[in-house]
Amino acid sequence: MNVHRKECSLMEAIFNILTVLAFGIIFTALLAFITLPFIAKKKNWKRLNISLNRGVLKIKIE
C-alpha cells in the first residue's frame, strides 16, 4: 500500500507556527481580560489597569 504524503514547504511551516502563536497570544489576552477583574474584586485591589499597546499586554495593579 502506497500512501501519498504531501510535503510541507517552509512557508507553510512558518505560517502554521505564526498562526499558533497568534491564537495563543489572543487566547491569553482574552483570558487575562476576563479573569483579572474577578481576581481584583476578590483581593480588594483598588485599581486594575489592563492595556494592550503594540502587542504588549501591560497589567498595573495598585
PDB file of N, CA, C, O and CB in Angstrom:
ATOM      1  N   MET A   1       0.841  -1.184   0.000  1.00  0.00           N
ATOM      2  CA  MET A   1       0.000   0.000   0.000  1.00  0.00           C
ATOM      3  C   MET A   1       0.885   1.245   0.000  1.00  0.00           C
ATOM      4  O   MET A   1       1.739   1.418   0.870  1.00  0.00           O
ATOM      5  CB  MET A   1      -0.956  -0.001   1.221  1.00  0.00           C
ATOM      6  N   ASN A   2       0.668   2.087  -0.970  1.00  0.00           N
ATOM      7  CA  ASN A   2       1.473   3.291  -1.126  1.00  0.00           C
ATOM      8  C   ASN A   2       0.670   4.507  -0.654  1.00  0.00           C
ATOM      9  O   ASN A   2      -0.367   4.843  -1.226  1.00  0.00           O
ATOM     10  CB  ASN A   2       1.922   3.466  -2.603  1.00  0.00           C
ATOM     11  N   VAL A   3       1.164   5.149   0.387  1.00  0.00           N
ATOM     12  CA  VAL A   3       0.471   6.323   0.925  1.00  0.00           C
ATOM     13  C   VAL A   3       1.170   7.571   0.392  1.00  0.00           C
ATOM     14  O   VAL A   3       2.376   7.748   0.566  1.00  0.00           O
ATOM     15  CB  VAL A   3       0.455   6.312   2.501  1.00  0.00           C
ATOM     16  N   HIS A   4       0.397   8.425  -0.256  1.00  0.00           N
ATOM     17  CA  HIS A   4       0.960   9.664  -0.796  1.00  0.00           C
ATOM     18  C   HIS A   4       0.932  10.730   0.288  1.00  0.00           C
ATOM     19  O   HIS A   4      -0.125  11.069   0.820  1.00  0.00           O
ATOM     20  CB  HIS A   4       0.177  10.137  -2.060  1.00  0.00           C
ATOM     21  N   ARG A   5       2.106  11.251   0.604  1.00  0.00           N
ATOM     22  CA  ARG A   5       2.201  12.304   1.608  1.00  0.00           C
ATOM     23  C   ARG A   5       2.515  13.621   0.930  1.00  0.00           C
ATOM     24  O   ARG A   5       3.338  13.690   0.018  1.00  0.00           O
ATOM     25  CB  ARG A   5       3.273  11.968   2.664  1.00  0.00           C
ATOM     26  N   LYS A   6       1.846  14.664   1.391  1.00  0.00           N
ATOM     27  CA  LYS A   6       2.128  15.987   0.853  1.00  0.00           C
ATOM     28  C   LYS A   6       3.297  16.577   1.630  1.00  0.00           C
ATOM     29  O   LYS A   6       3.271  16.639   2.859  1.00  0.00           O
ATOM     30  CB  LYS A   6       0.871  16.913   0.932  1.00  0.00           C
ATOM     31  N   GLU A   7       4.299  17.000   0.917  1.00  0.00           N
ATOM     32  CA  GLU A   7       5.447  17.631   1.561  1.00  0.00           C
ATOM     33  C   GLU A   7       5.045  19.033   2.015  1.00  0.00           C
ATOM     34  O   GLU A   7       4.400  19.778   1.277  1.00  0.00           O
ATOM     35  CB  GLU A   7       6.675  17.686   0.596  1.00  0.00           C
ATOM     36  N   CYS A   8       5.431  19.374   3.221  1.00  0.00           N
ATOM     37  CA  CYS A   8       5.106  20.682   3.772  1.00  0.00           C
ATOM     38  C   CYS A   8       6.263  21.635   3.462  1.00  0.00           C
ATOM     39  O   CYS A   8       7.406  21.376   3.838  1.00  0.00           O
ATOM     40  CB  CYS A   8       4.839  20.598   5.315  1.00  0.00           C
ATOM     41  N   SER A   9       5.962  22.716   2.786  1.00  0.00           N
ATOM     42  CA  SER A   9       7.021  23.663   2.441  1.00  0.00           C
ATOM     43  C   SER A   9       7.399  24.506   3.654  1.00  0.00           C
ATOM     44  O   SER A   9       6.690  24.537   4.660  1.00  0.00           O
ATOM     45  CB  SER A   9       6.579  24.569   1.276  1.00  0.00           C
ATOM     46  N   LEU A  10       8.504  25.170   3.536  1.00  0.00           N
ATOM     47  CA  LEU A  10       8.993  26.019   4.623  1.00  0.00           C
ATOM     48  C   LEU A  10       8.020  27.160   4.905  1.00  0.00           C
ATOM     49  O   LEU A  10       7.799  27.514   6.062  1.00  0.00           O
ATOM     50  CB  LEU A  10      10.379  26.581   4.282  1.00  0.00           C
ATOM     51  N   MET A  11       7.440  27.734   3.856  1.00  0.00           N
ATOM     52  CA  MET A  11       6.474  28.823   4.033  1.00  0.00           C
ATOM     53  C   MET A  11       5.256  28.346   4.806  1.00  0.00           C
ATOM     54  O   MET A  11       4.755  29.050   5.683  1.00  0.00           O
ATOM     55  CB  MET A  11       6.045  29.392   2.673  1.00  0.00           C
ATOM     56  N   GLU A  12       4.779  27.148   4.481  1.00  0.00           N
ATOM     57  CA  GLU A  12       3.624  26.600   5.200  1.00  0.00           C
ATOM     58  C   GLU A  12       3.962  26.352   6.661  1.00  0.00           C
ATOM     59  O   GLU A  12       3.140  26.609   7.541  1.00  0.00           O
ATOM     60  CB  GLU A  12       3.147  25.298   4.542  1.00  0.00           C
ATOM     61  N   ALA A  13       5.155  25.857   6.927  1.00  0.00           N
ATOM     62  CA  ALA A  13       5.575  25.591   8.301  1.00  0.00           C
ATOM     63  C   ALA A  13       5.648  26.889   9.105  1.00  0.00           C
ATOM     64  O   ALA A  13       5.175  26.951  10.240  1.00  0.00           O
ATOM     65  CB  ALA A  13       6.939  24.877   8.319  1.00  0.00           C
ATOM     66  N   ILE A  14       6.238  27.917   8.514  1.00  0.00           N
ATOM     67  CA  ILE A  14       6.329  29.218   9.190  1.00  0.00           C
ATOM     68  C   ILE A  14       4.935  29.787   9.429  1.00  0.00           C
ATOM     69  O   ILE A  14       4.649  30.307  10.508  1.00  0.00           O
ATOM     70  CB  ILE A  14       7.176  30.212   8.356  1.00  0.00           C
ATOM     71  N   PHE A  15       4.068  29.686   8.421  1.00  0.00           N
ATOM     72  CA  PHE A  15       2.693  30.180   8.555  1.00  0.00           C
ATOM     73  C   PHE A  15       1.964  29.457   9.682  1.00  0.00           C
ATOM     74  O   PHE A  15       1.255  30.084  10.470  1.00  0.00           O
ATOM     75  CB  PHE A  15       1.926  30.006   7.234  1.00  0.00           C
ATOM     76  N   ASN A  16       2.138  28.140   9.758  1.00  0.00           N
ATOM     77  CA  ASN A  16       1.482  27.365  10.819  1.00  0.00           C
ATOM     78  C   ASN A  16       1.976  27.783  12.200  1.00  0.00           C
ATOM     79  O   ASN A  16       1.177  27.927  13.126  1.00  0.00           O
ATOM     80  CB  ASN A  16       1.724  25.866  10.612  1.00  0.00           C
ATOM     81  N   ILE A  17       3.271  27.977  12.345  1.00  0.00           N
ATOM     82  CA  ILE A  17       3.838  28.389  13.632  1.00  0.00           C
ATOM     83  C   ILE A  17       3.323  29.771  14.026  1.00  0.00           C
ATOM     84  O   ILE A  17       2.940  29.985  15.176  1.00  0.00           O
ATOM     85  CB  ILE A  17       5.379  28.392  13.570  1.00  0.00           C
ATOM     86  N   LEU A  18       3.311  30.714  13.072  1.00  0.00           N
ATOM     87  CA  LEU A  18       2.826  32.066  13.359  1.00  0.00           C
ATOM     88  C   LEU A  18       1.345  32.070  13.717  1.00  0.00           C
ATOM     89  O   LEU A  18       0.913  32.833  14.581  1.00  0.00           O
ATOM     90  CB  LEU A  18       3.071  32.980  12.162  1.00  0.00           C
ATOM     91  N   THR A  19       0.566  31.218  13.050  1.00  0.00           N
ATOM     92  CA  THR A  19      -0.863  31.121  13.356  1.00  0.00           C
ATOM     93  C   THR A  19      -1.078  30.623  14.776  1.00  0.00           C
ATOM     94  O   THR A  19      -1.901  31.167  15.512  1.00  0.00           O
ATOM     95  CB  THR A  19      -1.567  30.192  12.359  1.00  0.00           C
ATOM     96  N   VAL A  20      -0.342  29.594  15.161  1.00  0.00           N
ATOM     97  CA  VAL A  20      -0.466  29.055  16.522  1.00  0.00           C
ATOM     98  C   VAL A  20      -0.053  30.109  17.546  1.00  0.00           C
ATOM     99  O   VAL A  20      -0.715  30.260  18.573  1.00  0.00           O
ATOM    100  CB  VAL A  20       0.398  27.778  16.688  1.00  0.00           C
ATOM    101  N   LEU A  21       1.028  30.838  17.283  1.00  0.00           N
ATOM    102  CA  LEU A  21       1.474  31.893  18.200  1.00  0.00           C
ATOM    103  C   LEU A  21       0.434  33.006  18.322  1.00  0.00           C
ATOM    104  O   LEU A  21       0.148  33.478  19.422  1.00  0.00           O
ATOM    105  CB  LEU A  21       2.809  32.477  17.726  1.00  0.00           C
ATOM    106  N   ALA A  22      -0.129  33.422  17.188  1.00  0.00           N
ATOM    107  CA  ALA A  22      -1.131  34.492  17.209  1.00  0.00           C
ATOM    108  C   ALA A  22      -2.353  34.084  18.016  1.00  0.00           C
ATOM    109  O   ALA A  22      -2.841  34.852  18.845  1.00  0.00           O
ATOM    110  CB  ALA A  22      -1.548  34.865  15.786  1.00  0.00           C
ATOM    111  N   PHE A  23      -2.852  32.862  17.771  1.00  0.00           N
ATOM    112  CA  PHE A  23      -4.019  32.401  18.521  1.00  0.00           C
ATOM    113  C   PHE A  23      -3.698  32.245  20.004  1.00  0.00           C
ATOM    114  O   PHE A  23      -4.553  32.504  20.851  1.00  0.00           O
ATOM    115  CB  PHE A  23      -4.525  31.075  17.953  1.00  0.00           C
ATOM    116  N   GLY A  24      -2.486  31.828  20.324  1.00  0.00           N
ATOM    117  CA  GLY A  24      -2.080  31.712  21.723  1.00  0.00           C
ATOM    118  C   GLY A  24      -2.059  33.058  22.423  1.00  0.00           C
ATOM    119  O   GLY A  24      -2.507  33.174  23.564  1.00  0.00           O
ATOM    120  N   ILE A  25      -1.540  34.079  21.746  1.00  0.00           N
ATOM    121  CA  ILE A  25      -1.490  35.427  22.322  1.00  0.00           C
ATOM    122  C   ILE A  25      -2.898  35.982  22.512  1.00  0.00           C
ATOM    123  O   ILE A  25      -3.204  36.568  23.551  1.00  0.00           O
ATOM    124  CB  ILE A  25      -0.663  36.371  21.423  1.00  0.00           C
ATOM    125  N   ILE A  26      -3.760  35.796  21.501  1.00  0.00           N
ATOM    126  CA  ILE A  26      -5.144  36.274  21.598  1.00  0.00           C
ATOM    127  C   ILE A  26      -5.867  35.574  22.739  1.00  0.00           C
ATOM    128  O   ILE A  26      -6.564  36.221  23.521  1.00  0.00           O
ATOM    129  CB  ILE A  26      -5.896  36.044  20.271  1.00  0.00           C
ATOM    130  N   PHE A  27      -5.708  34.264  22.839  1.00  0.00           N
ATOM    131  CA  PHE A  27      -6.377  33.493  23.894  1.00  0.00           C
ATOM    132  C   PHE A  27      -5.904  33.934  25.277  1.00  0.00           C
ATOM    133  O   PHE A  27      -6.715  34.096  26.189  1.00  0.00           O
ATOM    134  CB  PHE A  27      -6.120  31.985  23.706  1.00  0.00           C
ATOM    135  N   THR A  28      -4.598  34.129  25.434  1.00  0.00           N
ATOM    136  CA  THR A  28      -4.044  34.554  26.722  1.00  0.00           C
ATOM    137  C   THR A  28      -4.541  35.948  27.108  1.00  0.00           C
ATOM    138  O   THR A  28      -4.890  36.187  28.264  1.00  0.00           O
ATOM    139  CB  THR A  28      -2.509  34.539  26.672  1.00  0.00           C
ATOM    140  N   ALA A  29      -4.574  36.869  26.138  1.00  0.00           N
ATOM    141  CA  ALA A  29      -5.052  38.226  26.418  1.00  0.00           C
ATOM    142  C   ALA A  29      -6.524  38.209  26.825  1.00  0.00           C
ATOM    143  O   ALA A  29      -6.914  38.886  27.776  1.00  0.00           O
ATOM    144  CB  ALA A  29      -4.854  39.133  25.188  1.00  0.00           C
ATOM    145  N   LEU A  30      -7.336  37.439  26.109  1.00  0.00           N
ATOM    146  CA  LEU A  30      -8.758  37.346  26.459  1.00  0.00           C
ATOM    147  C   LEU A  30      -8.939  36.753  27.845  1.00  0.00           C
ATOM    148  O   LEU A  30      -9.772  37.220  28.621  1.00  0.00           O
ATOM    149  CB  LEU A  30      -9.513  36.501  25.426  1.00  0.00           C
ATOM    150  N   LEU A  31      -8.165  35.731  28.154  1.00  0.00           N
ATOM    151  CA  LEU A  31      -8.246  35.107  29.480  1.00  0.00           C
ATOM    152  C   LEU A  31      -7.885  36.120  30.569  1.00  0.00           C
ATOM    153  O   LEU A  31      -8.528  36.156  31.619  1.00  0.00           O
ATOM    154  CB  LEU A  31      -7.309  33.875  29.560  1.00  0.00           C
ATOM    155  N   ALA A  32      -6.859  36.942  30.325  1.00  0.00           N
ATOM    156  CA  ALA A  32      -6.458  37.966  31.297  1.00  0.00           C
ATOM    157  C   ALA A  32      -7.552  39.019  31.459  1.00  0.00           C
ATOM    158  O   ALA A  32      -7.866  39.421  32.579  1.00  0.00           O
ATOM    159  CB  ALA A  32      -5.139  38.636  30.862  1.00  0.00           C
ATOM    160  N   PHE A  33      -8.134  39.468  30.341  1.00  0.00           N
ATOM    161  CA  PHE A  33      -9.187  40.484  30.400  1.00  0.00           C
ATOM    162  C   PHE A  33     -10.423  39.975  31.132  1.00  0.00           C
ATOM    163  O   PHE A  33     -11.108  40.751  31.799  1.00  0.00           O
ATOM    164  CB  PHE A  33      -9.569  40.929  28.993  1.00  0.00           C
ATOM    165  N   ILE A  34     -10.714  38.688  31.016  1.00  0.00           N
ATOM    166  CA  ILE A  34     -11.915  38.126  31.640  1.00  0.00           C
ATOM    167  C   ILE A  34     -11.681  37.798  33.112  1.00  0.00           C
ATOM    168  O   ILE A  34     -12.528  38.111  33.949  1.00  0.00           O
ATOM    169  CB  ILE A  34     -12.360  36.869  30.893  1.00  0.00           C
ATOM    170  N   THR A  35     -10.554  37.175  33.444  1.00  0.00           N
ATOM    171  CA  THR A  35     -10.362  36.675  34.811  1.00  0.00           C
ATOM    172  C   THR A  35      -9.797  37.704  35.789  1.00  0.00           C
ATOM    173  O   THR A  35     -10.139  37.667  36.971  1.00  0.00           O
ATOM    174  CB  THR A  35      -9.453  35.494  34.779  1.00  0.00           C
ATOM    175  N   LEU A  36      -8.944  38.619  35.330  1.00  0.00           N
ATOM    176  CA  LEU A  36      -8.295  39.553  36.262  1.00  0.00           C
ATOM    177  C   LEU A  36      -9.259  40.466  37.024  1.00  0.00           C
ATOM    178  O   LEU A  36      -9.033  40.698  38.212  1.00  0.00           O
ATOM    179  CB  LEU A  36      -7.325  40.401  35.511  1.00  0.00           C
ATOM    180  N   PRO A  37     -10.317  40.996  36.409  1.00  0.00           N
ATOM    181  CA  PRO A  37     -11.256  41.812  37.200  1.00  0.00           C
ATOM    182  C   PRO A  37     -11.901  41.036  38.350  1.00  0.00           C
ATOM    183  O   PRO A  37     -12.123  41.601  39.421  1.00  0.00           O
ATOM    184  CB  PRO A  37     -12.344  42.363  36.297  1.00  0.00           C
ATOM    185  N   PHE A  38     -12.206  39.753  38.146  1.00  0.00           N
ATOM    186  CA  PHE A  38     -12.780  38.936  39.219  1.00  0.00           C
ATOM    187  C   PHE A  38     -11.770  38.727  40.346  1.00  0.00           C
ATOM    188  O   PHE A  38     -12.125  38.771  41.524  1.00  0.00           O
ATOM    189  CB  PHE A  38     -13.246  37.576  38.668  1.00  0.00           C
ATOM    190  N   ILE A  39     -10.511  38.500  39.975  1.00  0.00           N
ATOM    191  CA  ILE A  39      -9.460  38.331  40.983  1.00  0.00           C
ATOM    192  C   ILE A  39      -9.265  39.647  41.744  1.00  0.00           C
ATOM    193  O   ILE A  39      -9.085  39.644  42.962  1.00  0.00           O
ATOM    194  CB  ILE A  39      -8.120  37.875  40.320  1.00  0.00           C
ATOM    195  N   ALA A  40      -9.304  40.772  41.017  1.00  0.00           N
ATOM    196  CA  ALA A  40      -9.128  42.085  41.652  1.00  0.00           C
ATOM    197  C   ALA A  40     -10.231  42.351  42.669  1.00  0.00           C
ATOM    198  O   ALA A  40      -9.971  42.891  43.744  1.00  0.00           O
ATOM    199  CB  ALA A  40      -9.110  43.199  40.592  1.00  0.00           C
ATOM    200  N   LYS A  41     -11.454  41.975  42.333  1.00  0.00           N
ATOM    201  CA  LYS A  41     -12.573  42.177  43.256  1.00  0.00           C
ATOM    202  C   LYS A  41     -12.402  41.317  44.507  1.00  0.00           C
ATOM    203  O   LYS A  41     -12.681  41.763  45.620  1.00  0.00           O
ATOM    204  CB  LYS A  41     -13.912  41.850  42.563  1.00  0.00           C
ATOM    205  N   LYS A  42     -11.947  40.096  44.315  1.00  0.00           N
ATOM    206  CA  LYS A  42     -11.781  39.170  45.435  1.00  0.00           C
ATOM    207  C   LYS A  42     -10.639  39.601  46.358  1.00  0.00           C
ATOM    208  O   LYS A  42     -10.731  39.443  47.575  1.00  0.00           O
ATOM    209  CB  LYS A  42     -11.524  37.755  44.913  1.00  0.00           C
ATOM    210  N   LYS A  43      -9.566  40.144  45.782  1.00  0.00           N
ATOM    211  CA  LYS A  43      -8.388  40.532  46.570  1.00  0.00           C
ATOM    212  C   LYS A  43      -8.468  41.975  47.072  1.00  0.00           C
ATOM    213  O   LYS A  43      -7.562  42.438  47.764  1.00  0.00           O
ATOM    214  CB  LYS A  43      -7.125  40.353  45.738  1.00  0.00           C
ATOM    215  N   ASN A  44      -9.548  42.689  46.727  1.00  0.00           N
ATOM    216  CA  ASN A  44      -9.751  44.092  47.128  1.00  0.00           C
ATOM    217  C   ASN A  44      -8.653  45.025  46.617  1.00  0.00           C
ATOM    218  O   ASN A  44      -8.182  45.895  47.350  1.00  0.00           O
ATOM    219  CB  ASN A  44      -9.824  44.188  48.641  1.00  0.00           C
ATOM    220  N   TRP A  45      -8.248  44.844  45.362  1.00  0.00           N
ATOM    221  CA  TRP A  45      -7.311  45.777  44.753  1.00  0.00           C
ATOM    222  C   TRP A  45      -8.064  47.066  44.443  1.00  0.00           C
ATOM    223  O   TRP A  45      -9.217  47.031  44.014  1.00  0.00           O
ATOM    224  CB  TRP A  45      -6.661  45.175  43.462  1.00  0.00           C
ATOM    225  N   LYS A  46      -7.402  48.210  44.665  1.00  0.00           N
ATOM    226  CA  LYS A  46      -8.078  49.484  44.425  1.00  0.00           C
ATOM    227  C   LYS A  46      -8.213  49.785  42.934  1.00  0.00           C
ATOM    228  O   LYS A  46      -9.279  50.183  42.464  1.00  0.00           O
ATOM    229  CB  LYS A  46      -7.324  50.614  45.114  1.00  0.00           C
ATOM    230  N   ARG A  47      -7.132  49.593  42.206  1.00  0.00           N
ATOM    231  CA  ARG A  47      -7.172  49.884  40.771  1.00  0.00           C
ATOM    232  C   ARG A  47      -6.502  48.771  39.988  1.00  0.00           C
ATOM    233  O   ARG A  47      -5.494  48.203  40.409  1.00  0.00           O
ATOM    234  CB  ARG A  47      -6.495  51.230  40.468  1.00  0.00           C
ATOM    235  N   LEU A  48      -7.086  48.477  38.842  1.00  0.00           N
ATOM    236  CA  LEU A  48      -6.517  47.479  37.939  1.00  0.00           C
ATOM    237  C   LEU A  48      -6.554  48.052  36.530  1.00  0.00           C
ATOM    238  O   LEU A  48      -7.629  48.235  35.958  1.00  0.00           O
ATOM    239  CB  LEU A  48      -7.294  46.117  38.020  1.00  0.00           C
ATOM    240  N   ASN A  49      -5.395  48.332  35.975  1.00  0.00           N
ATOM    241  CA  ASN A  49      -5.307  48.865  34.617  1.00  0.00           C
ATOM    242  C   ASN A  49      -4.750  47.788  33.695  1.00  0.00           C
ATOM    243  O   ASN A  49      -3.648  47.281  33.906  1.00  0.00           O
ATOM    244  CB  ASN A  49      -4.419  50.144  34.573  1.00  0.00           C
ATOM    245  N   ILE A  50      -5.522  47.449  32.674  1.00  0.00           N
ATOM    246  CA  ILE A  50      -5.067  46.491  31.668  1.00  0.00           C
ATOM    247  C   ILE A  50      -5.040  47.223  30.336  1.00  0.00           C
ATOM    248  O   ILE A  50      -6.062  47.744  29.889  1.00  0.00           O
ATOM    249  CB  ILE A  50      -5.998  45.214  31.607  1.00  0.00           C
ATOM    250  N   SER A  51      -3.883  47.266  29.704  1.00  0.00           N
ATOM    251  CA  SER A  51      -3.787  47.936  28.409  1.00  0.00           C
ATOM    252  C   SER A  51      -3.012  47.063  27.428  1.00  0.00           C
ATOM    253  O   SER A  51      -2.080  46.347  27.796  1.00  0.00           O
ATOM    254  CB  SER A  51      -3.109  49.318  28.556  1.00  0.00           C
ATOM    255  N   LEU A  52      -3.426  47.148  26.177  1.00  0.00           N
ATOM    256  CA  LEU A  52      -2.756  46.418  25.105  1.00  0.00           C
ATOM    257  C   LEU A  52      -2.217  47.447  24.128  1.00  0.00           C
ATOM    258  O   LEU A  52      -2.982  48.101  23.419  1.00  0.00           O
ATOM    259  CB  LEU A  52      -3.726  45.402  24.394  1.00  0.00           C
ATOM    260  N   ASN A  53      -0.887  47.590  24.092  1.00  0.00           N
ATOM    261  CA  ASN A  53      -0.262  48.603  23.255  1.00  0.00           C
ATOM    262  C   ASN A  53       0.820  47.960  22.396  1.00  0.00           C
ATOM    263  O   ASN A  53       1.805  47.436  22.916  1.00  0.00           O
ATOM    264  CB  ASN A  53       0.328  49.741  24.117  1.00  0.00           C
ATOM    265  N   ARG A  54       0.635  48.002  21.095  1.00  0.00           N
ATOM    266  CA  ARG A  54       1.583  47.419  20.130  1.00  0.00           C
ATOM    267  C   ARG A  54       1.877  45.958  20.428  1.00  0.00           C
ATOM    268  O   ARG A  54       3.017  45.508  20.310  1.00  0.00           O
ATOM    269  CB  ARG A  54       2.886  48.208  20.129  1.00  0.00           C
ATOM    270  N   GLY A  55       0.857  45.229  20.811  1.00  0.00           N
ATOM    271  CA  GLY A  55       1.012  43.803  21.072  1.00  0.00           C
ATOM    272  C   GLY A  55       1.571  43.461  22.435  1.00  0.00           C
ATOM    273  O   GLY A  55       1.806  42.289  22.731  1.00  0.00           O
ATOM    274  N   VAL A  56       1.794  44.488  23.292  1.00  0.00           N
ATOM    275  CA  VAL A  56       2.318  44.243  24.637  1.00  0.00           C
ATOM    276  C   VAL A  56       1.186  44.425  25.636  1.00  0.00           C
ATOM    277  O   VAL A  56       0.572  45.489  25.710  1.00  0.00           O
ATOM    278  CB  VAL A  56       3.513  45.199  24.969  1.00  0.00           C
ATOM    279  N   LEU A  57       0.918  43.382  26.396  1.00  0.00           N
ATOM    280  CA  LEU A  57      -0.138  43.418  27.404  1.00  0.00           C
ATOM    281  C   LEU A  57       0.463  43.913  28.716  1.00  0.00           C
ATOM    282  O   LEU A  57       1.318  43.252  29.306  1.00  0.00           O
ATOM    283  CB  LEU A  57      -0.801  42.011  27.585  1.00  0.00           C
ATOM    284  N   LYS A  58       0.006  45.088  29.167  1.00  0.00           N
ATOM    285  CA  LYS A  58       0.511  45.658  30.423  1.00  0.00           C
ATOM    286  C   LYS A  58      -0.589  45.584  31.471  1.00  0.00           C
ATOM    287  O   LYS A  58      -1.730  45.971  31.218  1.00  0.00           O
ATOM    288  CB  LYS A  58       0.991  47.134  30.225  1.00  0.00           C
ATOM    289  N   ILE A  59      -0.239  45.089  32.640  1.00  0.00           N
ATOM    290  CA  ILE A  59      -1.185  44.984  33.745  1.00  0.00           C
ATOM    291  C   ILE A  59      -0.597  45.744  34.925  1.00  0.00           C
ATOM    292  O   ILE A  59       0.479  45.407  35.418  1.00  0.00           O
ATOM    293  CB  ILE A  59      -1.478  43.484  34.118  1.00  0.00           C
ATOM    294  N   LYS A  60      -1.316  46.782  35.379  1.00  0.00           N
ATOM    295  CA  LYS A  60      -0.851  47.597  36.504  1.00  0.00           C
ATOM    296  C   LYS A  60      -1.839  47.443  37.649  1.00  0.00           C
ATOM    297  O   LYS A  60      -3.035  47.691  37.495  1.00  0.00           O
ATOM    298  CB  LYS A  60      -0.697  49.101  36.097  1.00  0.00           C
ATOM    299  N   ILE A  61      -1.321  47.029  38.801  1.00  0.00           N
ATOM    300  CA  ILE A  61      -2.159  46.787  39.974  1.00  0.00           C
ATOM    301  C   ILE A  61      -1.747  47.759  41.077  1.00  0.00           C
ATOM    302  O   ILE A  61      -0.564  47.893  41.388  1.00  0.00           O
ATOM    303  CB  ILE A  61      -2.039  45.304  40.461  1.00  0.00           C
ATOM    304  N   GLU A  62      -2.737  48.435  41.666  1.00  0.00           N
ATOM    305  CA  GLU A  62      -2.464  49.352  42.785  1.00  0.00           C
ATOM    306  C   GLU A  62      -3.336  48.980  43.959  1.00  0.00           C
ATOM    307  O   GLU A  62      -3.268  49.623  45.007  1.00  0.00           O
ATOM    308  CB  GLU A  62      -2.708  50.829  42.379  1.00  0.00           C
TER     309      GLU A  62
END
